[in-house]
Amino acid sequence: MFFLRIDRRSLRVRLLTRLGLVALVVVGVTWLLHGILLRDLAREFLGERLRQEAHYTIERLQQLGEPPSQWLEPGSFASEVFHHLYVLRVGDQVFSSHPDWLAFLAPFFDGADAEVFDVQWQGHQLLIYRETLMVDGRPGVLLIGEDFAQVESGLETLHWWVGSIAGILLLLLILLNLVAVNRSLRPLSRLQRQLAEFQSGQRGQLDIDTPSELDDLLAQLNNFMHELQQRLLRSREAVANLSHTLQTPLAAVTQVLRGSRPIDDQRRKRMLERLEGMQAQLSSELRRARFAGPMSGQRANVAKEAETLIDMMRTLYPDKRFELDVSLPPAHSIAIERQDLNEMLGILLDNGGKWAREFVACRIFRDDGLIIEVEDDGVGVEPSDLSQLGQRGKRLDENTYGHGLGLAILKQIVSQYRGKVTFFSPFGEGLHVRIVLPC
């Protein structure tokens, strides 16, 4: 015995099931409506034919003046040609082509003029048309009927034939749906192959030549893969930079320690400087490798993180006044990883704390994006030196402790989030840093 296992999570199965149900409902409703409308159409057609025959009969009776008994008797011309039931009442006289029906149809002489109605008697269903007339100056009523059961039998046979054809069309429609669904899902199979190629290193990005419904999905996948490649590149660069930067100083320090010469104060100072440089380089590369980037799927509360960092800076620089102005709702968050936001704010506030004379002001608000502005009242930077800010390892003042890596790291983080950093020094007093992040 073979069992057909259907994966209910399959998109193909879901589409085929829903399309099949829709096709079944449409065909079923159409078939039912066909039966109803076909019967109504047949009844309307027969009623119109009975009406025309009644007018013809009345016209013959009035023109020829034949006795009704001869015109409507069972062997008469009308009965032989039309095979219909005739019942006529003229004055007090009643005539019928089928005497068996006379007693049953007599009550229907009274009623609305020119009316078609159904009657049931002894398993027969008659469609009756009633019309009033005048014969030799006497009023009368003519009833003409036809056995509708035979017509319905033919209609039922036709209806089931149509149902059989509809069933065949339904199966054909299901097969066409199967072909259409399989062809429509080909882009997903191609996408799966491209992902496999990306995983094996044969492809850098996904092909966007797909149905428009997949454009946003492919764009997000490409952005996500680009972010993964950037993270991998940063990690490799960090390792390469550390390897290149630390090998020579470590070899020099190791050689000094292994040597037999005594270490005087000057050599000890140079060794200390080299070790501090290596420590700063190591810290910088580790911070770069830790960047999450815009595709991390995390959000951070800007106001909360800024308040926490301001409190920390007030502790580190008790002689400086830190001011914070956040024009955002308390619960407002943006799509940025919390550690990255703290890194950016921390670099700006720490740099301001080192250089400020008395105060550091931080303003955060929204305009064309998220705007972060930090300014201090320090000595400022010469206009010719502004372009050098943020260059890796570049220090404009050797008298202040540091290694010139903070602003370089800041620019790298902002660049990861497709933002922009601008440096100002109005009138050569203080430094004004402005960060614009898209949100």
C-alpha positions, 0 to 999 in steps of 0.5 A: 500500500502506498501512502501519499504524504502531503507537506502542508507547509509547502507553498505549492500545496497551499496554492494548489489547494486554494486554487482548486477550492476556488475552481470547485466553488466557481464550477459548482455555483455555475452548475447550480445556477445553470440548472436554476436558470435553465428551468426558468428559461424553459418555463418562460419559453413554454409560457410564451408559446402557450400564450401565442397558442391561446391567442391563435385559438381565440382568433380561430374561434372568433373568426370561424365561429365554429362550435367550441365542442367541435374545435376543442374535442380530443380529435380536433385540429388543435389537439392533434397539432399542438398536443396540448390540454384545452379547457374552455368556458363560454357562458355556462358551457364548459368544454375540454380536450381531456375530460379527465382534467375538467373537474380538477381545472374548473376551480382555476377559471377564476383568477388574474387574466393572462397568467401562467401557473403550475398545477400538480395532479396525480404525478403530473405537473402542468404549466397552465396559461389562462386567457379571457375571451368573447365568443358570439358576445358571450364572455369566456375563459380559455385554459391551455396546459402542457405537461412540464414533467417531460420538459423537466426530464429533458432539462435534467438530462441536459443539466447532468451532461453540462455537469459532466462537462464542467467536471472535465473542465474542472480537472483540466483547470486543476492541471493548468493550475498545477502547471501555472504554479510550478512555473510561477515557483521557478524563481524560488528554485533559482533563488535557492540555487543562488543562495547555495552558490553564495554559500559556496563562494561562487556568487557575491550577490543575488540576481534581482531579475525576478518577479517584482513581488520578490524585489524587496526580499532580494534587496534585503537579502543582498543587504544582509549578505553585504553586511555579513561580508563587511563584518568578515572583511572587518574581522580579517582586516583587524587580524591583518592589522594586528599582525602587521602592527604588533609583530615588529614592536613585540619582536623589539620588546622581546629582544630587549628583554632577552638581552643581557644589557641593563634596561635604563630609564630611557629604554624603559620609557621607549618600551612602555610607549611601544606597549601602550601603542600596541595596547591602543592598536589592539583595543582599536581593532577589537572595537572595529570588529565588534561593530554590529552595523545597521542589519543587526535588527536591534534598536536603542533608546537614544535618550536613555543611553545619552543620559547614562553616558553623561552621568559617566562623563561627569564622574570621569571629568568632575571639573567639567560641566556636561549639558544634555538636551534631547528633543525626542520622546522618552521611549523613542528608539532608532534602528542602531545597535546599543553598543554602537550608539554608546561607542559613538556617544562615548567617543564624542563626549570623552573627546569633549571632556579632554579638550573642554575648558569648562563645559561640553554640550550635547544636543540630540534631535530629529530633522532629516534624520537623527542629529547628534551634536557635541561641542566644547569650549576648548582651544578649537582646531585650525581650519586647515587642520579640520580635514585631518580629524578622523584620520587613523592615528593622527593627533593634532596635539601631542600634549594630550594623552591619546593615540588618535584613534577615537575620531577615526573609529567614530567615522567608521561606525557612522559610515557603517550606518550610512551616516555623515560626520562633520567637524566645525571650529567656529572662530577657532574656539572649541570643536563642534561635531555633528553626526547625521544618521538616517532613520 
